[in-house]
């Protein structure tokens, strides 16, 4: 087999890999990225899914992307442009009413007051409490967690992070415990009485989380979705013009400007090791590439169970492989992109002329109990016949995605089991599930089904096959309390290193977790540079 030499090998060219590669190259290291698909970007890509219609294929909206990463990589200079949604959220209701959410706190209170004056009055204090806790996690995003069993530096890091918690005071610490270990439903039920506001806020607790909003730990998943910002406005979401591929496209330009080599259709079959150290990679095409260090952007379970020599891992840490095999992955997510001849005509807000609500995150899930039943259905039958759906129509603010007077819709759907029982395959029921989702939206916008020109659908199995998202997990591992911070992906390896010297992790399976943030890539590069 032919051998070649490269300083640092990056497995995968997703957004975190690109961020990590940039910082390594910035310090003068030669980096080669190996991407198995024909396109760079991982799950943050823009592709044509129907003739003339383009959209973000998997990830679809922006909030967690770190401003430091944007500034350091000069992504705006490389063409990235992020704009706000005209409205944060829109929740159509079966009763024919609706909840709009966005703007000033007074705007939001006025909307909520349609359903409950008490809930409207409770909003400011609720947001203040949530922001206080969100700030703790926001400030941890670009920090390396203290490593269990580490040295004095890890002890000092733990004390520093703990000091921020101490400053919360007793009641704030109680809120922190609630967000870490309780359910979103229980927490929201304490503050609000009306279903629409609880549904609008609680929706985030089941995004990428195959669970009920009443499942313990779901409160943190909710919090994870509100710790981002757009142009300095905390907790907001935006749109990258040109789709999510515009983010990774700008990142690739920044990397290539520093001499990073990016290869597509280069599938890594194995990480090679010798004497407890990573020596390079073996590609499926037979090439063996030597490396000073190997960095993986993959789900940790995929990396260690599929690409690694088990004997080498067992020699380095006898318990590691046994534990990583039980790394929990599986989002329960079904993703659709839909080409539309016209905008949805909602029963509660009639009209196909473009309006403010068409540019919002449109949540089809009128109550927490609806979401709870959807999860129960999915556990029993594989998918809910009344799923949780978020629809975005990015073509309302980005005319590069669809032909004139036509539109594209992203449907991000929850409560679809990662694996099916009784030997069934998602390949066999994919179209039935897609029809269920379409019918669900059609109940609220009766013209929706007839306006569809074509669509693409990605089951949890498709997400695994195409993007390497084990179990269809958009976060590279569940955001449960036992898989966060110093335990992500495992106690003793939260510092982006692995049991094998010279092998590092930079993907969403490390702190601070999933979402298009760039934080894992940024943090991993810092630790790799220390070692190099």
KOLBA-970199 format. One record per residue (C-alpha): residue in one letter; x, z, y. Coordinates in Angstrom, 3 decimals, padded with zeros to 6 digits. Example, Ala and Ser with C-alpha at 12.3 -4.5 7.8 and 13.67 -1.06 7.14 Angstrom:
KOLBA-970199
['A'; [012.300; 007.800; -004.500]],
['S'; [013.670; 007.140; -001.060]],
***
This chain:
KOLBA-970199
['X'; [000.000; 000.000; 000.000]],
['X'; [001.226; -000.862; 003.473]],
['X'; [002.119; 002.114; 005.639]],
['X'; [002.199; 002.322; 009.414]],
['X'; [002.990; 005.157; 011.798]],
['X'; [000.902; 006.600; 014.596]],
['X'; [001.347; 009.895; 016.407]],
['X'; [-002.221; 011.200; 016.223]],
['X'; [-005.097; 009.798; 014.173]],
['X'; [-008.677; 010.387; 015.335]],
['X'; [-011.370; 010.005; 012.659]],
['X'; [-014.442; 008.600; 014.388]],
['X'; [-014.917; 007.225; 017.894]],
['X'; [-017.908; 009.281; 018.915]],
['X'; [-018.075; 010.835; 022.354]],
['X'; [-016.191; 014.009; 021.390]],
['X'; [-013.453; 012.002; 019.702]],
['X'; [-013.097; 009.858; 022.811]],
['X'; [-012.867; 012.935; 025.031]],
['X'; [-010.263; 014.537; 022.780]],
['X'; [-008.262; 011.304; 022.576]],
['X'; [-008.254; 011.008; 026.366]],
['X'; [-006.772; 014.452; 026.949]],
['X'; [-004.145; 013.930; 024.245]],
['X'; [-003.154; 010.548; 025.658]],
['X'; [-003.102; 011.997; 029.175]],
['X'; [-000.251; 014.235; 028.027]],
['X'; [001.697; 011.261; 026.704]],
['X'; [000.728; 011.291; 023.020]],
['X'; [-000.002; 008.075; 021.183]],
['X'; [-003.500; 008.134; 019.704]],
['X'; [-005.225; 005.791; 017.278]],
['X'; [-008.980; 006.086; 016.760]],
['X'; [-010.575; 004.860; 013.540]],
['X'; [-014.317; 004.131; 013.703]],
['X'; [-016.192; 003.039; 010.595]],
['X'; [-018.963; 001.212; 012.486]],
['X'; [-018.659; -002.074; 014.343]],
['X'; [-019.286; -000.298; 017.637]],
['X'; [-017.723; 002.745; 019.278]],
['X'; [-019.706; 005.720; 020.491]],
['X'; [-020.951; 007.491; 017.364]],
['X'; [-024.561; 008.496; 017.943]],
['X'; [-024.253; 007.781; 021.702]],
['X'; [-024.648; 004.010; 021.645]],
['X'; [-026.883; 001.357; 023.179]],
['X'; [-027.936; -001.508; 020.893]],
['X'; [-030.473; -004.319; 020.803]],
['X'; [-033.190; -003.295; 018.356]],
['X'; [-035.631; -006.173; 019.006]],
['X'; [-034.901; -009.547; 020.653]],
['X'; [-034.381; -008.913; 024.372]],
['X'; [-034.891; -005.127; 024.095]],
['X'; [-032.025; -002.631; 024.187]],
['X'; [-032.071; 001.138; 024.044]],
['X'; [-030.083; 004.198; 023.123]],
['X'; [-030.181; 004.058; 019.339]],
['X'; [-029.909; 007.739; 018.489]],
['X'; [-029.077; 010.222; 021.286]],
['X'; [-031.129; 009.244; 024.280]],
['X'; [-030.899; 011.537; 027.323]],
['X'; [-028.257; 013.336; 029.404]],
['X'; [-027.860; 016.957; 030.447]],
['X'; [-025.099; 018.741; 028.530]],
['X'; [-022.322; 016.301; 029.502]],
['X'; [-019.708; 018.472; 031.182]],
['X'; [-018.926; 017.748; 034.822]],
['X'; [-015.254; 018.544; 034.200]],
['X'; [-015.140; 015.837; 031.536]],
['X'; [-016.877; 013.375; 033.867]],
['X'; [-014.381; 014.149; 036.636]],
['X'; [-011.231; 014.240; 034.495]],
['X'; [-012.025; 010.953; 032.744]],
['X'; [-013.263; 009.410; 036.011]],
['X'; [-016.320; 008.138; 034.212]],
['X'; [-018.075; 007.102; 037.405]],
['X'; [-015.094; 004.902; 038.289]],
['X'; [-015.404; 003.364; 034.834]],
['X'; [-019.012; 002.378; 035.470]],
['X'; [-021.134; 005.351; 034.435]],
['X'; [-024.174; 006.087; 036.564]],
['X'; [-026.609; 008.909; 035.773]],
['X'; [-029.965; 009.172; 037.525]],
['X'; [-032.720; 011.786; 037.467]],
['X'; [-036.072; 011.390; 035.794]],
['X'; [-038.891; 011.149; 038.356]],
['X'; [-040.604; 014.025; 036.524]],
['X'; [-039.175; 016.465; 034.007]],
['X'; [-042.027; 016.654; 031.505]],
['X'; [-045.575; 015.508; 030.930]],
['X'; [-047.793; 017.087; 028.267]],
['X'; [-051.068; 015.241; 027.558]],
['X'; [-053.654; 017.499; 025.949]],
['X'; [-056.477; 016.829; 023.452]],
['X'; [-058.987; 018.195; 025.955]],
['X'; [-058.294; 015.264; 028.285]],
['X'; [-056.284; 017.406; 030.688]],
['X'; [-052.516; 017.452; 031.137]],
['X'; [-049.554; 019.464; 032.373]],
['X'; [-046.916; 017.922; 034.627]],
['X'; [-043.681; 019.834; 035.008]],
['X'; [-040.920; 019.278; 037.556]],
['X'; [-040.054; 019.477; 041.217]],
['X'; [-039.934; 022.805; 043.009]],
['X'; [-040.972; 026.101; 041.484]],
['X'; [-044.071; 025.946; 043.691]],
['X'; [-044.936; 022.528; 042.237]],
['X'; [-044.623; 023.887; 038.719]],
['X'; [-046.665; 026.982; 039.522]],
['X'; [-049.453; 024.846; 040.939]],
['X'; [-049.615; 022.838; 037.714]],
['X'; [-049.527; 025.887; 035.446]],
['X'; [-052.190; 027.613; 037.550]],
['X'; [-054.668; 024.967; 036.330]],
['X'; [-054.527; 026.820; 033.003]],
['X'; [-053.554; 030.350; 033.966]],
['X'; [-052.878; 031.978; 037.320]],
['X'; [-051.098; 034.806; 035.515]],
['X'; [-048.749; 032.321; 033.856]],
['X'; [-048.052; 030.651; 037.181]],
['X'; [-047.118; 034.009; 038.659]],
['X'; [-044.858; 034.783; 035.682]],
['X'; [-042.822; 031.575; 035.945]],
['X'; [-040.193; 032.659; 038.523]],
['X'; [-039.222; 035.854; 036.688]],
['X'; [-039.151; 034.030; 033.361]],
['X'; [-036.828; 031.341; 034.724]],
['X'; [-034.605; 033.991; 036.336]],
['X'; [-034.225; 035.788; 033.005]],
['X'; [-033.550; 032.558; 031.132]],
['X'; [-031.010; 031.373; 033.713]],
['X'; [-029.112; 034.678; 033.521]],
['X'; [-028.689; 034.211; 029.774]],
['X'; [-028.062; 030.470; 030.075]],
['X'; [-025.183; 031.188; 032.462]],
['X'; [-023.447; 033.249; 029.779]],
['X'; [-023.484; 030.312; 027.380]],
['X'; [-022.805; 027.732; 030.099]],
['X'; [-019.626; 029.613; 031.008]],
['X'; [-018.540; 029.626; 027.358]],
['X'; [-018.913; 025.872; 026.879]],
['X'; [-015.319; 024.981; 027.775]],
['X'; [-013.718; 028.055; 026.200]],
['X'; [-012.198; 028.419; 022.750]],
['X'; [-013.987; 031.231; 020.886]],
['X'; [-011.925; 034.217; 019.757]],
['X'; [-010.800; 033.577; 016.209]],
['X'; [-011.640; 036.244; 013.623]],
['X'; [-008.408; 037.602; 012.183]],
['X'; [-006.442; 036.193; 015.124]],
['X'; [-003.809; 037.832; 017.270]],
['X'; [-003.675; 039.542; 020.633]],
['X'; [-004.809; 036.412; 022.518]],
['X'; [-008.010; 036.330; 020.468]],
['X'; [-008.601; 040.002; 021.145]],
['X'; [-008.180; 039.458; 024.885]],
['X'; [-010.506; 036.459; 024.763]],
['X'; [-013.164; 038.521; 022.980]],
['X'; [-012.853; 041.272; 025.600]],
['X'; [-013.165; 038.735; 028.420]],
['X'; [-016.259; 037.136; 026.921]],
['X'; [-017.731; 040.554; 026.190]],
['X'; [-017.258; 041.586; 029.794]],
['X'; [-019.659; 038.868; 030.910]],
['X'; [-022.267; 040.339; 028.578]],
['X'; [-021.608; 043.836; 029.929]],
['X'; [-022.373; 042.613; 033.443]],
['X'; [-025.873; 041.637; 032.352]],
['X'; [-026.927; 045.265; 032.257]],
['X'; [-029.063; 046.830; 029.565]],
['X'; [-032.213; 044.774; 030.109]],
['X'; [-030.202; 041.569; 030.323]],
['X'; [-028.447; 042.453; 027.083]],
['X'; [-031.837; 042.957; 025.470]],
['X'; [-032.831; 039.483; 026.651]],
['X'; [-029.599; 038.111; 025.205]],
['X'; [-030.406; 039.643; 021.816]],
['X'; [-033.882; 038.140; 022.004]],
['X'; [-032.502; 034.667; 022.646]],
['X'; [-029.937; 034.977; 019.878]],
['X'; [-032.060; 036.344; 017.076]],
['X'; [-035.786; 036.167; 017.831]],
['X'; [-038.149; 033.233; 017.716]],
['X'; [-039.027; 031.125; 020.716]],
['X'; [-042.724; 031.622; 019.951]],
['X'; [-042.518; 035.409; 019.964]],
['X'; [-040.506; 035.369; 023.196]],
['X'; [-042.880; 032.980; 024.976]],
['X'; [-045.962; 034.859; 023.775]],
['X'; [-044.705; 037.901; 025.682]],
['X'; [-044.627; 036.045; 028.997]],
['X'; [-047.440; 033.515; 028.899]],
['X'; [-051.039; 033.296; 027.729]],
['X'; [-051.852; 029.567; 028.007]],
['X'; [-050.909; 027.028; 025.353]],
['X'; [-049.705; 024.158; 027.586]],
['X'; [-046.868; 026.048; 029.287]],
['X'; [-045.765; 027.629; 026.000]],
['X'; [-045.794; 024.206; 024.345]],
['X'; [-043.842; 022.554; 027.145]],
['X'; [-041.079; 025.174; 027.104]],
['X'; [-041.210; 025.884; 023.368]],
['X'; [-040.824; 022.228; 022.420]],
['X'; [-037.058; 022.526; 022.893]],
['X'; [-036.911; 025.184; 020.177]],
['X'; [-037.737; 022.655; 017.447]],
['X'; [-035.658; 019.731; 018.746]],
['X'; [-033.052; 019.081; 016.081]],
['X'; [-034.181; 022.280; 014.389]],
['X'; [-036.115; 021.941; 011.135]],
['X'; [-038.056; 025.136; 011.726]],
['X'; [-041.159; 026.574; 013.296]],
['X'; [-041.048; 027.792; 016.900]],
['X'; [-041.843; 031.127; 015.246]],
['X'; [-038.727; 030.999; 013.031]],
['X'; [-036.049; 033.602; 013.898]],
['X'; [-033.198; 031.988; 015.805]],
['X'; [-035.337; 029.255; 017.364]],
['X'; [-035.077; 030.974; 020.757]],
['X'; [-031.384; 030.068; 020.888]],
['X'; [-032.121; 026.420; 020.117]],
['X'; [-034.480; 026.460; 023.105]],
['X'; [-031.742; 027.993; 025.253]],
['X'; [-029.167; 025.432; 024.073]],
['X'; [-031.324; 022.687; 025.569]],
['X'; [-031.467; 024.272; 029.032]],
['X'; [-027.799; 025.140; 029.609]],
['X'; [-026.954; 021.669; 030.878]],
['X'; [-027.225; 020.110; 034.312]],
['X'; [-027.297; 016.778; 036.105]],
['X'; [-025.454; 016.350; 039.399]],
['X'; [-025.292; 020.118; 039.779]],
['X'; [-028.992; 020.768; 039.178]],
['X'; [-029.095; 023.232; 036.307]],
['X'; [-031.481; 022.790; 033.395]],
['X'; [-032.386; 019.201; 034.310]],
['X'; [-032.177; 016.002; 032.283]],
['X'; [-031.159; 012.524; 033.377]],
['X'; [-030.739; 008.951; 032.224]],
['X'; [-027.490; 007.000; 031.909]],
['X'; [-028.116; 003.513; 033.270]],
['X'; [-027.593; 001.122; 030.395]],
['X'; [-028.381; 003.816; 027.846]],
['X'; [-026.154; 006.368; 026.155]],
['X'; [-023.675; 003.655; 025.257]],
['X'; [-022.794; 003.563; 028.953]],
['X'; [-021.303; 007.051; 028.556]],
['X'; [-019.115; 006.223; 025.582]],
['X'; [-018.317; 002.806; 027.016]],
['X'; [-016.913; 004.454; 030.144]],
['X'; [-015.035; 006.944; 027.974]],
['X'; [-013.493; 004.126; 025.941]],
['X'; [-012.289; 002.438; 029.141]],
['X'; [-010.676; 005.683; 030.263]],
['X'; [-008.933; 006.031; 026.883]],
['X'; [-007.745; 002.433; 026.718]],
['X'; [-006.345; 002.750; 030.237]],
['X'; [-004.008; 005.415; 028.803]],
['X'; [-003.032; 003.273; 025.825]],
['X'; [-005.336; 004.720; 023.159]],
['X'; [-005.846; 002.270; 020.284]],
['X'; [-009.446; 002.030; 019.034]],
['X'; [-010.159; 000.280; 015.730]],
['X'; [-013.691; -000.454; 014.569]],
['X'; [-014.804; -001.167; 010.992]],
['X'; [-011.991; 001.127; 009.872]],
['X'; [-013.426; 003.505; 007.285]],
['X'; [-011.312; 006.529; 006.419]],
['X'; [-011.500; 007.332; 002.711]],
['X'; [-009.198; 010.345; 002.596]],
['X'; [-007.083; 012.663; 004.695]],
['X'; [-003.681; 012.737; 002.998]],
['X'; [-001.797; 016.008; 002.680]],
['X'; [001.534; 017.318; 001.427]],
['X'; [002.737; 020.906; 001.222]],
['X'; [-000.330; 022.236; 002.997]],
['X'; [-000.041; 019.838; 005.924]],
['X'; [-002.002; 016.732; 006.945]],
['X'; [000.245; 013.688; 006.741]],
['X'; [-002.179; 010.933; 007.707]],
['X'; [-005.154; 009.026; 006.362]],
['X'; [-005.965; 006.515; 003.656]],
['X'; [-008.441; 003.829; 004.650]],
['X'; [-010.961; 002.183; 002.362]],
['X'; [-009.187; -001.146; 002.897]],
['X'; [-006.046; 000.296; 001.288]],
['X'; [-004.028; 000.985; 004.412]],
['X'; [-002.248; 004.305; 004.610]],
['X'; [-001.452; 005.500; 008.118]],
['X'; [001.009; 008.319; 008.664]],
['X'; [000.343; 010.751; 011.469]],
['X'; [001.790; 013.745; 013.205]],
['X'; [-001.726; 015.193; 013.376]],
['X'; [-005.219; 014.206; 012.236]],
['X'; [-008.316; 015.045; 014.269]],
['X'; [-011.850; 014.743; 012.873]],
['X'; [-015.051; 014.271; 014.832]],
['X'; [-017.157; 014.448; 011.654]],
['X'; [-019.617; 017.027; 010.403]],
['X'; [-017.383; 019.735; 008.820]],
['X'; [-019.234; 019.460; 005.513]],
['X'; [-018.558; 015.720; 005.377]],
['X'; [-014.902; 016.146; 006.291]],
['X'; [-014.034; 018.855; 003.795]],
['X'; [-016.193; 017.832; 000.831]],
['X'; [-015.778; 014.049; 001.021]],
['X'; [-012.429; 013.293; 002.670]],
['X'; [-010.252; 016.176; 001.541]],
['X'; [-008.343; 017.144; -001.567]],
['X'; [-010.060; 020.257; -002.832]],
['X'; [-006.877; 021.640; -004.411]],
['X'; [-005.064; 021.489; -001.080]],
['X'; [-007.894; 023.373; 000.611]],
['X'; [-008.031; 025.998; -002.132]],
['X'; [-004.307; 026.575; -001.896]],
['X'; [-004.540; 027.051; 001.865]],
['X'; [-007.644; 029.263; 001.786]],
['X'; [-009.168; 030.033; -001.642]],
['X'; [-012.636; 030.763; -000.239]],
['X'; [-012.908; 028.049; 002.388]],
['X'; [-014.261; 025.178; 000.307]],
['X'; [-016.810; 027.388; -001.437]],
['X'; [-018.170; 028.511; 001.920]],
['X'; [-018.135; 025.136; 003.674]],
['X'; [-020.231; 023.658; 000.867]],
['X'; [-023.046; 025.891; 002.135]],
['X'; [-022.725; 024.732; 005.750]],
['X'; [-026.340; 024.252; 006.804]],
['X'; [-027.229; 020.773; 008.045]],
['X'; [-030.568; 019.065; 008.494]],
['X'; [-032.443; 018.505; 011.744]],
['X'; [-035.773; 017.255; 010.419]],
['X'; [-035.573; 014.374; 012.894]],
['X'; [-037.088; 010.874; 012.766]],
['X'; [-035.992; 008.480; 015.527]],
['X'; [-037.810; 005.343; 016.720]],
['X'; [-037.197; 002.729; 019.415]],
['X'; [-040.251; 000.680; 020.361]],
['X'; [-040.619; -002.569; 022.330]],
['X'; [-043.803; -002.522; 024.426]],
['X'; [-045.815; -005.242; 026.129]],
['X'; [-047.240; -002.693; 028.578]],
['X'; [-047.009; 000.962; 029.487]],
['X'; [-049.084; 003.569; 027.618]],
['X'; [-052.563; 004.100; 029.051]],
['X'; [-053.124; 007.843; 028.620]],
['X'; [-056.694; 009.063; 028.304]],
['X'; [-055.903; 012.020; 030.540]],
['X'; [-054.183; 009.858; 033.208]],
['X'; [-055.548; 006.314; 032.811]],
['X'; [-053.708; 003.193; 033.842]],
['X'; [-050.883; 000.898; 032.727]],
['X'; [-049.447; 000.588; 036.226]],
['X'; [-046.167; 002.476; 036.373]],
['X'; [-046.695; 006.062; 037.525]],
['X'; [-044.646; 009.234; 037.785]],
['X'; [-045.649; 010.522; 034.359]],
['X'; [-044.377; 007.367; 032.638]],
['X'; [-040.838; 008.366; 033.635]],
['X'; [-041.058; 011.891; 032.219]],
['X'; [-040.248; 013.386; 028.870]],
['X'; [-043.701; 012.967; 027.337]],
['X'; [-044.381; 015.730; 024.815]],
['X'; [-046.973; 015.150; 022.110]],
['X'; [-047.415; 018.722; 020.883]],
['X'; [-050.141; 020.664; 022.707]],
['X'; [-049.387; 024.167; 021.427]],
['X'; [-046.923; 026.327; 019.532]],
['X'; [-049.427; 026.623; 016.692]],
['X'; [-049.486; 022.811; 016.462]],
['X'; [-045.690; 022.836; 016.048]],
['X'; [-045.907; 025.652; 013.512]],
['X'; [-048.434; 023.715; 011.410]],
['X'; [-046.294; 020.583; 011.669]],
['X'; [-043.369; 022.473; 010.147]],
['X'; [-045.520; 023.871; 007.328]],
['X'; [-046.771; 020.355; 006.566]],
['X'; [-043.235; 018.976; 006.486]],
['X'; [-042.062; 021.684; 004.116]],
['X'; [-044.945; 020.942; 001.771]],
['X'; [-045.245; 017.150; 002.003]],
['X'; [-041.992; 015.869; 003.491]],
['X'; [-043.349; 015.057; 006.923]],
['X'; [-046.137; 016.215; 009.149]],
['X'; [-049.228; 014.059; 009.523]],
['X'; [-049.371; 015.464; 013.065]],
['X'; [-045.690; 015.462; 014.059]],
['X'; [-044.014; 016.720; 017.195]],
['X'; [-043.088; 013.694; 019.336]],
['X'; [-041.171; 013.336; 022.570]],
['X'; [-041.519; 009.903; 024.148]],
['X'; [-039.287; 008.604; 026.905]],
['X'; [-039.777; 005.198; 028.519]],
['X'; [-036.346; 004.622; 030.113]],
['X'; [-037.188; 001.071; 031.190]],
['X'; [-039.354; 002.601; 033.946]],
['X'; [-036.128; 003.594; 035.721]],
['X'; [-033.643; 001.189; 034.103]],
['X'; [-034.633; -002.485; 034.133]],
['X'; [-031.513; -003.479; 032.156]],
['X'; [-033.155; -002.418; 028.902]],
['X'; [-036.189; -004.732; 028.638]],
['X'; [-037.455; -008.118; 029.886]],
['X'; [-039.393; -008.152; 033.145]],
['X'; [-042.775; -006.405; 032.905]],
['X'; [-041.955; -005.165; 029.387]],
['X'; [-040.754; -001.730; 028.319]],
['X'; [-038.859; 000.235; 025.718]],
['X'; [-039.869; 003.658; 024.463]],
['X'; [-037.745; 006.232; 022.680]],
['X'; [-039.683; 008.336; 020.178]],
['X'; [-037.806; 011.447; 019.131]],
['X'; [-039.861; 013.021; 016.375]],
['X'; [-039.567; 016.411; 014.680]],
['X'; [-040.737; 017.916; 011.398]],
['X'; [-039.490; 015.347; 008.894]],
['X'; [-037.724; 016.992; 005.972]],
['X'; [-034.011; 016.169; 005.695]],
['X'; [-034.466; 015.622; 001.965]],
['X'; [-037.682; 014.943; 000.078]],
['X'; [-038.931; 016.710; -003.016]],
['X'; [-039.868; 015.213; -006.372]],
['X'; [-037.130; 012.587; -006.302]],
['X'; [-038.710; 010.638; -003.462]],
['X'; [-036.543; 008.663; -001.056]],
['X'; [-037.062; 008.135; 002.652]],
['X'; [-036.564; 004.430; 001.945]],
['X'; [-039.882; 004.402; 000.071]],
['X'; [-042.011; 006.070; 002.738]],
['X'; [-040.227; 005.096; 005.946]],
['X'; [-042.918; 002.704; 007.172]],
['X'; [-045.717; 005.140; 006.354]],
['X'; [-043.985; 007.817; 008.388]],
['X'; [-043.468; 005.396; 011.280]],
['X'; [-047.164; 004.495; 011.233]],
['X'; [-048.029; 008.199; 011.318]],
['X'; [-045.928; 008.616; 014.472]],
['X'; [-047.490; 005.585; 016.122]],
['X'; [-050.994; 006.834; 015.305]],
['X'; [-050.078; 010.232; 016.740]],
['X'; [-049.127; 008.713; 020.108]],
['X'; [-052.137; 006.407; 019.981]],
['X'; [-054.480; 009.398; 019.959]],
['X'; [-053.346; 010.173; 023.502]],
['X'; [-052.745; 006.592; 024.720]],
['X'; [-055.204; 004.333; 022.840]],
['X'; [-053.477; 001.087; 023.892]],
['X'; [-050.123; 002.156; 022.473]],
['X'; [-050.411; 000.699; 018.977]],
['X'; [-051.606; -002.724; 020.152]],
['X'; [-048.875; -002.895; 022.797]],
['X'; [-046.065; -002.672; 020.238]],
['X'; [-044.060; -005.895; 019.925]],
['X'; [-041.585; -004.475; 017.437]],
['X'; [-039.676; -001.332; 016.601]],
['X'; [-036.752; 000.181; 014.752]],
['X'; [-037.089; 003.404; 012.792]],
['X'; [-034.410; 005.803; 011.585]],
['X'; [-035.258; 008.398; 008.946]],
['X'; [-033.034; 011.431; 008.316]],
['X'; [-031.443; 009.371; 005.538]],
['X'; [-030.780; 006.458; 007.912]],
['X'; [-029.187; 008.816; 010.428]],
['X'; [-026.862; 010.040; 007.691]],
['X'; [-025.973; 006.564; 006.440]],
['X'; [-025.430; 004.944; 009.820]],
['X'; [-023.953; 007.736; 011.912]],
['X'; [-022.591; 010.155; 009.324]],
['X'; [-025.099; 012.819; 010.408]],
['X'; [-025.287; 014.854; 007.205]],
['X'; [-028.919; 015.557; 006.402]],
['X'; [-029.777; 013.638; 009.564]],
['X'; [-028.460; 016.629; 011.527]],
['X'; [-028.020; 015.652; 015.177]],
['X'; [-025.956; 018.794; 015.811]],
['X'; [-023.478; 018.385; 012.880]],
['X'; [-024.793; 021.692; 011.585]],
['X'; [-027.728; 023.969; 012.365]],
['X'; [-027.574; 026.016; 015.559]],
['X'; [-028.467; 029.203; 013.730]],
['X'; [-026.867; 032.532; 014.737]],
['X'; [-024.570; 032.472; 011.694]],
['X'; [-023.220; 029.048; 012.719]],
['X'; [-022.461; 029.647; 016.393]],
['X'; [-019.480; 030.561; 018.570]],
['X'; [-016.745; 032.287; 016.489]],
['X'; [-018.606; 031.353; 013.282]],
['X'; [-018.731; 027.615; 014.039]],
['X'; [-017.926; 026.233; 011.553]],
['X'; [-016.590; 029.425; 009.956]],
['X'; [-015.055; 032.757; 010.900]],
['X'; [-011.315; 032.225; 011.055]],
['X'; [-011.580; 028.544; 012.049]],
['X'; [-013.473; 028.607; 015.338]],
['X'; [-010.357; 027.497; 017.254]],
['X'; [-010.703; 023.824; 016.197]],
['X'; [-008.001; 024.210; 013.556]],
['X'; [-008.460; 024.007; 009.788]],
['X'; [-006.879; 025.563; 006.704]],
['X'; [-004.591; 022.509; 006.582]],
['X'; [-001.843; 022.475; 009.199]],
['X'; [-002.016; 019.463; 011.466]],
['X'; [-005.712; 018.844; 010.724]],
['X'; [-008.128; 019.605; 013.550]],
['X'; [-011.852; 019.415; 014.275]],
['X'; [-013.327; 018.161; 017.560]],
['X'; [-016.948; 017.340; 016.696]],
['X'; [-020.289; 019.038; 017.284]],
['X'; [-019.758; 021.150; 014.168]],
['X'; [-017.453; 023.240; 016.342]],
['X'; [-018.202; 025.373; 019.409]],
['X'; [-020.343; 024.939; 021.492]],
['X'; [-022.376; 022.737; 019.137]],
['X'; [-024.464; 019.613; 019.447]],
['X'; [-025.581; 017.406; 022.275]],
['X'; [-023.607; 014.847; 024.247]],
['X'; [-021.438; 017.392; 026.065]],
['X'; [-017.821; 016.431; 025.395]],
['X'; [-017.052; 020.153; 025.276]],
['X'; [-015.825; 020.289; 021.647]],
['X'; [-013.518; 017.338; 022.285]],
['X'; [-012.200; 018.912; 025.485]],
['X'; [-011.583; 022.287; 023.846]],
['X'; [-010.020; 020.859; 020.705]],
['X'; [-007.542; 018.823; 022.754]],
['X'; [-006.408; 021.973; 024.541]],
['X'; [-005.657; 023.703; 021.225]],
['X'; [-003.974; 020.640; 019.717]],
['X'; [-001.725; 020.315; 022.759]],
['X'; [-000.669; 023.948; 022.350]],
['X'; [000.483; 023.193; 018.808]],
['X'; [002.159; 019.903; 019.657]],
***
